[in-house]
Amino acid sequence: MPRSVNNVASRMRRKRILEFAKGFFGRKKNVWTVAKNAIEKGWVYAYRDRKAKKRDFRALWIQRINAGARLHGMSYSEFMGKVKKNNIGLNRKVLADLAMNYPSAFEAVVKKLN
């Protein structure tokens, strides 16, 4: 009995990977083995960086809140401690936006803490 290789499925699998590689430079876009490696590596980076993005933004928000709090004579930790103690339901993202774009609103939050 002849060996069945299912060429249709193999070609579709290769074609799908090469479609993902569209726009890559050099052999990464049209040579199967190189494209497959590049795509898999890209997916690893994408997975990793979806997690890293959350850490990066949190760090950025903390820096912005710290800068805003120091303008009012407080450190970041003091400020956040008072925010929690006074049950102010604003998260770091919102506080950072206030500190950066709406200093008067951020000042109102600081005055509410005292």
DRENTORKOL-3810 file (N, C-alpha, C; in nm, 4 decimals):
REM DRENTORKOL-3810
@n.u->0.0844; n.v->-0.1187; n.w->0.0000; ca.u->0.0000; ca.v->0.0000; ca.w->0.0000; c.u->0.0890; c.v->0.1251; c.w->0.0000
@n.u->0.0603; n.v->0.2247; n.w->-0.0863; ca.u->0.1437; ca.v->0.3450; ca.w->-0.0909; c.u->0.1256; c.v->0.4298; c.w->0.0347
@n.u->0.2299; n.v->0.5048; n.w->0.0636; ca.u->0.2282; ca.v->0.5918; ca.w->0.1815; c.u->0.1437; c.v->0.7150; c.w->0.1521
@n.u->0.0581; n.v->0.7505; n.w->0.2461; ca.u->-0.0262; ca.v->0.8691; ca.w->0.2307; c.u->0.0404; c.v->0.9851; c.w->0.3048
@n.u->0.0590; n.v->1.0965; n.w->0.2369; ca.u->0.1289; ca.v->1.2092; ca.w->0.2990; c.u->0.0388; c.v->1.3299; c.w->0.3211
@n.u->-0.0805; n.v->1.3284; n.w->0.2650; ca.u->-0.1759; ca.v->1.4388; ca.w->0.2812; c.u->-0.1123; c.v->1.5729; c.w->0.2457
@n.u->-0.0770; n.v->1.5825; n.w->0.1190; ca.u->-0.0098; ca.v->1.7026; ca.w->0.0689; c.u->-0.0946; c.v->1.8288; c.w->0.0868
@n.u->-0.2244; n.v->1.8151; n.w->0.0776; ca.u->-0.3129; ca.v->1.9318; ca.w->0.0897; c.u->-0.2981; c.v->1.9958; c.w->0.2279
@n.u->-0.3027; n.v->1.9139; n.w->0.3328; ca.u->-0.2916; ca.v->1.9663; ca.w->0.4688; c.u->-0.1533; c.v->2.0258; c.w->0.4938
@n.u->-0.0488; n.v->1.9594; n.w->0.4418; ca.u->0.0879; ca.v->2.0098; ca.w->0.4616; c.u->0.1049; c.v->2.1456; c.w->0.3953
@n.u->0.0550; n.v->2.1572; n.w->0.2729; ca.u->0.0688; ca.v->2.2834; ca.w->0.2009; c.u->-0.0097; c.v->2.3938; c.w->0.2708
@n.u->-0.1281; n.v->2.3623; n.w->0.3202; ca.u->-0.2085; ca.v->2.4638; ca.w->0.3906; c.u->-0.1386; c.v->2.5111; c.w->0.5175
@n.u->-0.0755; n.v->2.4161; n.w->0.5869; ca.u->-0.0041; ca.v->2.4524; ca.w->0.7090; c.u->0.1121; c.v->2.5460; c.w->0.6769
@n.u->0.1884; n.v->2.5133; n.w->0.5731; ca.u->0.3012; ca.v->2.5992; ca.w->0.5328; c.u->0.2525; c.v->2.7344; c.w->0.4831
@n.u->0.1451; n.v->2.7329; n.w->0.4066; ca.u->0.0908; ca.v->2.8569; ca.w->0.3515; c.u->0.0441; c.v->2.9507; c.w->0.4627
@n.u->-0.0191; n.v->2.8924; n.w->0.5661; ca.u->-0.0672; ca.v->2.9737; ca.w->0.6768; c.u->0.0486; c.v->3.0419; c.w->0.7503
@n.u->0.1576; n.v->2.9683; n.w->0.7724; ca.u->0.2751; ca.v->3.0268; ca.w->0.8384; c.u->0.3357; c.v->3.1362; c.w->0.7509
@n.u->0.3451; n.v->3.1108; n.w->0.6198; ca.u->0.4034; ca.v->3.2117; ca.w->0.5308; c.u->0.3156; c.v->3.3365; c.w->0.5220
@n.u->0.1863; n.v->3.3215; n.w->0.5402; ca.u->0.0994; ca.v->3.4398; ca.w->0.5430; c.u->0.1267; c.v->3.5234; c.w->0.6683
@n.u->0.1555; n.v->3.4569; n.w->0.7811; ca.u->0.1922; ca.v->3.5305; ca.w->0.9026; c.u->0.3228; c.v->3.6054; c.w->0.8835
@n.u->0.4118; n.v->3.5517; n.w->0.7978; ca.u->0.5442; ca.v->3.6109; ca.w->0.7782; c.u->0.5429; c.v->3.7245; c.w->0.6765
@n.u->0.4280; n.v->3.7578; n.w->0.6258; ca.u->0.4182; ca.v->3.8646; ca.w->0.5267; c.u->0.4699; c.v->3.9959; c.w->0.5858
@n.u->0.5580; n.v->4.0620; n.w->0.5147; ca.u->0.6147; ca.v->4.1871; ca.w->0.5617; c.u->0.7493; c.v->4.1708; c.w->0.6296
@n.u->0.7921; n.v->4.0474; n.w->0.6536; ca.u->0.9245; ca.v->4.0253; ca.w->0.7132; c.u->1.0322; c.v->4.0528; c.w->0.6099
@n.u->1.1544; n.v->4.0722; n.w->0.6538; ca.u->1.2655; ca.v->4.1084; ca.w->0.5665; c.u->1.3430; c.v->3.9846; c.w->0.5231
@n.u->1.3850; n.v->3.9838; n.w->0.3982; ca.u->1.4741; ca.v->3.8788; ca.w->0.3479; c.u->1.4079; c.v->3.7424; c.w->0.3429
@n.u->1.4847; n.v->3.6400; n.w->0.3771; ca.u->1.4344; ca.v->3.5029; ca.w->0.3675; c.u->1.3285; c.v->3.4720; c.w->0.4719
@n.u->1.3151; n.v->3.5563; n.w->0.5705; ca.u->1.2147; ca.v->3.5323; ca.w->0.6747; c.u->1.0729; c.v->3.5337; c.w->0.6189
@n.u->1.0537; n.v->3.5935; n.w->0.5016; ca.u->0.9182; ca.v->3.6033; ca.w->0.4484; c.u->0.8829; c.v->3.4923; c.w->0.3506
@n.u->0.9843; n.v->3.4211; n.w->0.2940; ca.u->0.9486; ca.v->3.3258; ca.w->0.1893; c.u->1.0178; c.v->3.1900; c.w->0.1981
@n.u->1.1093; n.v->3.1704; n.w->0.2895; ca.u->1.1720; ca.v->3.0394; ca.w->0.3073; c.u->1.1061; c.v->2.9738; c.w->0.4276
@n.u->1.0498; n.v->2.8566; n.w->0.4062; ca.u->0.9644; ca.v->2.7914; ca.w->0.5057; c.u->1.0293; c.v->2.7797; c.w->0.6423
@n.u->1.1498; n.v->2.7208; n.w->0.6496; ca.u->1.2087; ca.v->2.6948; ca.w->0.7813; c.u->1.2458; c.v->2.8252; c.w->0.8515
@n.u->1.2974; n.v->2.9202; n.w->0.7769; ca.u->1.3369; ca.v->3.0485; ca.w->0.8364; c.u->1.2120; c.v->3.1250; c.w->0.8820
@n.u->1.1090; n.v->3.1242; n.w->0.7982; ca.u->0.9844; ca.v->3.1944; ca.w->0.8320; c.u->0.9199; c.v->3.1313; c.w->0.9550
@n.u->0.9194; n.v->2.9994; n.w->0.9613; ca.u->0.8581; ca.v->2.9295; ca.w->1.0746; c.u->0.9280; c.v->2.9673; c.w->1.2048
@n.u->1.0602; n.v->2.9697; n.w->1.2025; ca.u->1.1357; ca.v->3.0078; ca.w->1.3223; c.u->1.1086; c.v->3.1528; c.w->1.3613
@n.u->1.1049; n.v->3.2411; n.w->1.2617; ca.u->1.0811; ca.v->3.3827; ca.w->1.2898; c.u->0.9416; c.v->3.4049; c.w->1.3483
@n.u->0.8422; n.v->3.3360; n.w->1.2931; ca.u->0.7043; ca.v->3.3504; ca.w->1.3418; c.u->0.6924; c.v->3.2988; c.w->1.4844
@n.u->0.7497; n.v->3.1818; n.w->1.5107; ca.u->0.7410; ca.v->3.1256; ca.w->1.6461; c.u->0.8112; c.v->3.2153; c.w->1.7468
@n.u->0.9259; n.v->3.2707; n.w->1.7091; ca.u->0.9977; ca.v->3.3615; ca.w->1.7987; c.u->0.9141; c.v->3.4874; c.w->1.8229
@n.u->0.8497; n.v->3.5364; n.w->1.7174; ca.u->0.7640; ca.v->3.6537; ca.w->1.7316; c.u->0.6481; c.v->3.6289; c.w->1.8263
@n.u->0.5912; n.v->3.5093; n.w->1.8186; ca.u->0.4810; ca.v->3.4763; ca.w->1.9096; c.u->0.5286; c.v->3.4674; c.w->2.0534
@n.u->0.6516; n.v->3.4198; n.w->2.0733; ca.u->0.7085; ca.v->3.4147; ca.w->2.2086; c.u->0.7241; c.v->3.5568; c.w->2.2627
@n.u->0.7788; n.v->3.6460; n.w->2.1800; ca.u->0.7945; ca.v->3.7854; ca.w->2.2219; c.u->0.6591; c.v->3.8491; c.w->2.2516
@n.u->0.5598; n.v->3.8217; n.w->2.1671; ca.u->0.4278; ca.v->3.8819; ca.w->2.1851; c.u->0.3660; c.v->3.8370; c.w->2.3178
@n.u->0.3779; n.v->3.7080; n.w->2.3487; ca.u->0.3231; ca.v->3.6558; ca.w->2.4738; c.u->0.3941; c.v->3.7194; c.w->2.5927
@n.u->0.5271; n.v->3.7216; n.w->2.5851; ca.u->0.6063; ca.v->3.7778; ca.w->2.6954; c.u->0.5730; c.v->3.9258; c.w->2.7160
@n.u->0.5634; n.v->3.9993; n.w->2.6064; ca.u->0.5489; ca.v->4.1439; ca.w->2.6179; c.u->0.4071; c.v->4.1878; c.w->2.6523
@n.u->0.3088; n.v->4.1000; n.w->2.6309; ca.u->0.1757; ca.v->4.1328; ca.w->2.6827; c.u->0.1783; c.v->4.1382; c.w->2.8340
@n.u->0.2613; n.v->4.0547; n.w->2.8956; ca.u->0.2765; ca.v->4.0576; ca.w->3.0412; c.u->0.3617; c.v->4.1780; c.w->3.0841
@n.u->0.4702; n.v->4.2018; n.w->3.0103; ca.u->0.5631; ca.v->4.3101; ca.w->3.0456; c.u->0.4957; c.v->4.4468; c.w->3.0325
@n.u->0.4044; n.v->4.4586; n.w->2.9363; ca.u->0.3347; ca.v->4.5854; ca.w->2.9139; c.u->0.2606; c.v->4.6296; c.w->3.0397
@n.u->0.1986; n.v->4.5340; n.w->3.1087; ca.u->0.1256; ca.v->4.5664; ca.w->3.2315; c.u->0.2206; c.v->4.6193; c.w->3.3392
@n.u->0.3384; n.v->4.5556; n.w->3.3505; ca.u->0.4385; ca.v->4.6013; ca.w->3.4486; c.u->0.4906; c.v->4.7399; c.w->3.4125
@n.u->0.5159; n.v->4.7617; n.w->3.2825; ca.u->0.5709; ca.v->4.8894; ca.w->3.2377; c.u->0.4741; c.v->5.0044; c.w->3.2655
@n.u->0.3465; n.v->4.9821; n.w->3.2366; ca.u->0.2496; ca.v->5.0887; ca.w->3.2591; c.u->0.2317; c.v->5.1176; c.w->3.4071
@n.u->0.2308; n.v->5.0128; n.w->3.4902; ca.u->0.2180; ca.v->5.0360; ca.w->3.6336; c.u->0.3358; c.v->5.1188; c.w->3.6840
@n.u->0.4565; n.v->5.0879; n.w->3.6377; ca.u->0.5756; ca.v->5.1639; ca.w->3.6778; c.u->0.5645; c.v->5.3098; c.w->3.6331
@n.u->0.5134; n.v->5.3309; n.w->3.5126; ca.u->0.4960; ca.v->5.4672; ca.w->3.4616; c.u->0.3950; c.v->5.5449; c.w->3.5459
@n.u->0.2838; n.v->5.4787; n.w->3.5793; ca.u->0.1826; ca.v->5.5458; ca.w->3.6625; c.u->0.2404; c.v->5.5829; c.w->3.7975
@n.u->0.3189; n.v->5.4938; n.w->3.8566; ca.u->0.3783; ca.v->5.5211; ca.w->3.9875; c.u->0.4721; c.v->5.6414; c.w->3.9792
@n.u->0.5514; n.v->5.6497; n.w->3.8731; ca.u->0.6426; ca.v->5.7635; ca.w->3.8563; c.u->0.5656; c.v->5.8941; c.w->3.8437
@n.u->0.4576; n.v->5.8919; n.w->3.7690; ca.u->0.3790; ca.v->6.0141; ca.w->3.7503; c.u->0.3094; c.v->6.0568; c.w->3.8797
@n.u->0.2565; n.v->5.9609; n.w->3.9532; ca.u->0.1919; ca.v->5.9938; ca.w->4.0815; c.u->0.2964; c.v->6.0477; c.w->4.1785
@n.u->0.4128; n.v->5.9858; n.w->4.1806; ca.u->0.5209; ca.v->6.0301; ca.w->4.2692; c.u->0.5600; c.v->6.1742; c.w->4.2375
@n.u->0.5735; n.v->6.2057; n.w->4.1077; ca.u->0.6094; ca.v->6.3427; ca.w->4.0684; c.u->0.5014; c.v->6.4413; c.w->4.1128
@n.u->0.3749; n.v->6.4037; n.w->4.0936; ca.u->0.2653; ca.v->6.4909; ca.w->4.1351; c.u->0.2581; c.v->6.5073; c.w->4.2863
@n.u->0.2809; n.v->6.3988; n.w->4.3586; ca.u->0.2740; ca.v->6.4047; ca.w->4.5046; c.u->0.3873; c.v->6.4885; c.w->4.5605
@n.u->0.5044; n.v->6.4791; n.w->4.5035; ca.u->0.6191; ca.v->6.5549; ca.w->4.5534; c.u->0.6029; c.v->6.7048; c.w->4.5330
@n.u->0.5247; n.v->6.7444; n.w->4.4323; ca.u->0.4943; ca.v->6.8868; ca.w->4.4158; c.u->0.4136; c.v->6.9401; c.w->4.5336
@n.u->0.3466; n.v->6.8498; n.w->4.6039; ca.u->0.2649; ca.v->6.8876; ca.w->4.7192; c.u->0.3279; c.v->6.8421; c.w->4.8511
@n.u->0.4585; n.v->6.8126; n.w->4.8467; ca.u->0.5328; ca.v->6.7831; ca.w->4.9685; c.u->0.5087; c.v->6.6453; c.w->5.0280
@n.u->0.4745; n.v->6.5482; n.w->4.9431; ca.u->0.4518; ca.v->6.4109; ca.w->4.9907; c.u->0.5302; c.v->6.3145; c.w->4.9041
@n.u->0.5667; n.v->6.2020; n.w->4.9624; ca.u->0.6267; ca.v->6.0960; ca.w->4.8805; c.u->0.5147; c.v->6.0101; c.w->4.8239
@n.u->0.5500; n.v->5.9237; n.w->4.7313; ca.u->0.4512; ca.v->5.8350; ca.w->4.6708; c.u->0.3871; c.v->5.7451; c.w->4.7762
@n.u->0.4703; n.v->5.6871; n.w->4.8621; ca.u->0.4166; ca.v->5.5922; ca.w->4.9597; c.u->0.3241; c.v->5.6614; c.w->5.0601
@n.u->0.3611; n.v->5.7807; n.w->5.1019; ca.u->0.2726; ca.v->5.8578; ca.w->5.1916; c.u->0.1386; c.v->5.8839; c.w->5.1233
@n.u->0.1478; n.v->5.9311; n.w->4.9994; ca.u->0.0282; ca.v->5.9661; ca.w->4.9231; c.u->-0.0640; c.v->5.8464; c.w->4.9078
@n.u->-0.0094; n.v->5.7321; n.w->4.8639; ca.u->-0.0924; ca.v->5.6141; ca.w->4.8416; c.u->-0.1475; c.v->5.5598; c.w->4.9729
@n.u->-0.0695; n.v->5.5712; n.w->5.0798; ca.u->-0.1189; ca.v->5.5289; ca.w->5.2100; c.u->-0.2401; c.v->5.6098; c.w->5.2517
@n.u->-0.2339; n.v->5.7410; n.w->5.2302; ca.u->-0.3469; ca.v->5.8279; ca.w->5.2658; c.u->-0.4666; c.v->5.8044; c.w->5.1734
@n.u->-0.4393; n.v->5.7752; n.w->5.0473; ca.u->-0.5489; ca.v->5.7464; ca.w->4.9535; c.u->-0.6259; c.v->5.6239; c.w->5.0005
@n.u->-0.5527; n.v->5.5197; n.w->5.0396; ca.u->-0.6193; ca.v->5.3973; ca.w->5.0872; c.u->-0.6931; c.v->5.4218; c.w->5.2195
@n.u->-0.6285; n.v->5.4978; n.w->5.3081; ca.u->-0.6860; ca.v->5.5237; ca.w->5.4398; c.u->-0.8156; c.v->5.6038; c.w->5.4294
@n.u->-0.8202; n.v->5.6982; n.w->5.3357; ca.u->-0.9382; ca.v->5.7830; ca.w->5.3184; c.u->-1.0412; c.v->5.7246; c.w->5.2216
@n.u->-1.0201; n.v->5.6006; n.w->5.1813; ca.u->-1.1139; ca.v->5.5298; ca.w->5.0932; c.u->-1.1444; c.v->5.6059; c.w->4.9643
@n.u->-1.0419; n.v->5.6616; n.w->4.9051; ca.u->-1.0587; ca.v->5.7268; ca.w->4.7753; c.u->-1.0464; c.v->5.6172; c.w->4.6695
@n.u->-1.1515; n.v->5.5978; n.w->4.5940; ca.u->-1.1584; ca.v->5.4836; ca.w->4.5026; c.u->-1.0980; c.v->5.5088; c.w->4.3661
@n.u->-0.9863; n.v->5.5800; n.w->4.3599; ca.u->-0.9195; ca.v->5.6038; ca.w->4.2324; c.u->-0.7988; c.v->5.5118; c.w->4.2216
@n.u->-0.7861; n.v->5.4479; n.w->4.1071; ca.u->-0.6711; ca.v->5.3596; ca.w->4.0889; c.u->-0.5501; c.v->5.4384; c.w->4.0372
@n.u->-0.4378; n.v->5.3709; n.w->4.0240; ca.u->-0.3139; ca.v->5.4373; ca.w->3.9841; c.u->-0.3232; c.v->5.4983; c.w->3.8445
@n.u->-0.3931; n.v->5.4308; n.w->3.7557; ca.u->-0.4068; ca.v->5.4821; ca.w->3.6193; c.u->-0.4756; c.v->5.6188; c.w->3.6190
@n.u->-0.5844; n.v->5.6300; n.w->3.6938; ca.u->-0.6598; ca.v->5.7551; ca.w->3.6998; c.u->-0.5801; c.v->5.8627; c.w->3.7729
@n.u->-0.5178; n.v->5.8249; n.w->3.8851; ca.u->-0.4373; ca.v->5.9221; ca.w->3.9602; c.u->-0.3218; c.v->5.9758; c.w->3.8757
@n.u->-0.2581; n.v->5.8865; n.w->3.7987; ca.u->-0.1480; ca.v->5.9298; ca.w->3.7122; c.u->-0.1981; c.v->6.0252; c.w->3.6049
@n.u->-0.3159; n.v->5.9972; n.w->3.5493; ca.u->-0.3729; ca.v->6.0857; ca.w->3.4477; c.u->-0.4049; c.v->6.2228; c.w->3.5076
@n.u->-0.4590; n.v->6.2226; n.w->3.6291; ca.u->-0.4876; ca.v->6.3500; ca.w->3.6956; c.u->-0.3593; c.v->6.4281; c.w->3.7215
@n.u->-0.2566; n.v->6.3589; n.w->3.7710; ca.u->-0.1301; ca.v->6.4257; ca.w->3.8029; c.u->-0.0669; c.v->6.4844; c.w->3.6781
@n.u->-0.0806; n.v->6.4141; n.w->3.5671; ca.u->-0.0147; ca.v->6.4565; ca.w->3.4428; c.u->-0.0941; c.v->6.5653; c.w->3.3700
@n.u->-0.2244; n.v->6.5432; n.w->3.3528; ca.u->-0.3034; ca.v->6.6283; ca.w->3.2637; c.u->-0.3964; c.v->6.7271; c.w->3.3346
@n.u->-0.4303; n.v->6.6981; n.w->3.4606; ca.u->-0.5234; ca.v->6.7832; ca.w->3.5339; c.u->-0.4671; c.v->6.8134; c.w->3.6722
@n.u->-0.3637; n.v->6.8975; n.w->3.6798; ca.u->-0.2994; ca.v->6.9234; ca.w->3.8091; c.u->-0.3939; c.v->6.9811; c.w->3.9136
@n.u->-0.4926; n.v->7.0597; n.w->3.8712; ca.u->-0.5848; ca.v->7.1181; ca.w->3.9690; c.u->-0.6719; c.v->7.0090; c.w->4.0325
@n.u->-0.7132; n.v->6.9111; n.w->3.9526; ca.u->-0.7920; ca.v->6.8001; ca.w->4.0067; c.u->-0.7068; c.v->6.7143; c.w->4.1002
@n.u->-0.5799; n.v->6.6954; n.w->4.0631; ca.u->-0.4897; ca.v->6.6182; ca.w->4.1488; c.u->-0.4682; c.v->6.6911; c.w->4.2812
@n.u->-0.4585; n.v->6.8235; n.w->4.2724; ca.u->-0.4425; ca.v->6.9039; ca.w->4.3946; c.u->-0.5651; c.v->6.8914; c.w->4.4845
@n.u->-0.6828; n.v->6.8823; n.w->4.4239; ca.u->-0.8057; ca.v->6.8646; ca.w->4.5020; c.u->-0.8035; c.v->6.7309; c.w->4.5751
@n.u->-0.7503; n.v->6.6271; n.w->4.5098; ca.u->-0.7371; ca.v->6.4956; ca.w->4.5753; c.u->-0.6411; c.v->6.5064; c.w->4.6925
@n.u->-0.5303; n.v->6.5773; n.w->4.6719; ca.u->-0.4302; ca.v->6.5928; ca.w->4.7802; c.u->-0.4907; c.v->6.6678; c.w->4.8978
@n.u->-0.5680; n.v->6.7729; n.w->4.8707; ca.u->-0.6322; ca.v->6.8500; ca.w->4.9792; c.u->-0.7335; c.v->6.7659; c.w->5.0547
@n.u->-0.7994; n.v->6.6764; n.w->4.9856; ca.u->-0.8962; ca.v->6.5876; ca.w->5.0521; c.u->-0.8271; c.v->6.4912; c.w->5.1486
@n.u->-0.7005; n.v->6.4628; n.w->5.1245; ca.u->-0.6267; ca.v->6.3707; ca.w->5.2103; c.u->-0.5900; c.v->6.4337; c.w->5.3432
@n.u->-0.5738; n.v->6.5648; n.w->5.3485; ca.u->-0.5282; ca.v->6.6300; ca.w->5.4718; c.u->-0.6396; c.v->6.6583; c.w->5.5682
END
